[in-house]
Amino acid sequence: MELSMMTMVQLRNLQDQVTQELKQRERKDLHQARDQIMAIAEQAGITLKQLIQDGVPRTGKVAVRYRNPDNASEQWTGRGRQPIWVRSWVESGKAIELLRV
């Protein structure tokens, strides 16, 4: 197939055909992969629920890693933006490690 000899309409039609074929193959590959994974899980005695849940991060509280020595109710896990009290502490030249619980 000589692409340089094709018209724009023919090229666009070919592009549409390629896109459609790629989608079909991706669906086929996904189904085959799912079937293989399920067969392996079944052989290992693992249920679909176990297979899915073990890969999902647990939700819940994250342990507190830093506490304000002047106000114990102010705590921080170390995730996300630093609270104002942590930022003030560090900007005053004090080591953040002194806040560690």
PERA-V329181 format. One record per pair of residues at least 4 apart in sequence whose ideal C-beta (glycine too) atoms are under 7 Angstrom apart, sorted by the first residue. I is the first residue (numbers start at 1). GAP is how many residues later the second one is. Records with the same first field share a line. If there is no record, write none. Layout:
I: GAP / GAP
This chain:
3: 8
6: 4 / 5
7: 4
8: 4
9: 4
10: 4
11: 4
12: 4
13: 4
14: 4
15: 4
16: 4
17: 4
18: 4
19: 4
20: 4
21: 4
22: 4
23: 4
24: 4
25: 4
26: 4
27: 4
28: 4
29: 4
30: 4
31: 4
32: 4
33: 4
34: 4
35: 4
36: 4
37: 4
38: 4
39: 4
40: 4
41: 5 / 10
46: 4 / 5
47: 4
48: 4
49: 4
50: 4
52: 4
62: 15 / 17
63: 14
64: 11 / 13 / 37
65: 11 / 12 / 13 / 35 / 36
66: 9 / 10 / 12 / 20 / 33 / 34 / 35
67: 5 / 8 / 32 / 34
68: 4 / 6 / 17 / 31
74: 9 / 11
76: 7 / 10
82: 4 / 5
84: 4
85: 4
86: 4 / 10 / 13
87: 4
88: 4
89: 5 / 7 / 10
90: 4 / 6
94: 4
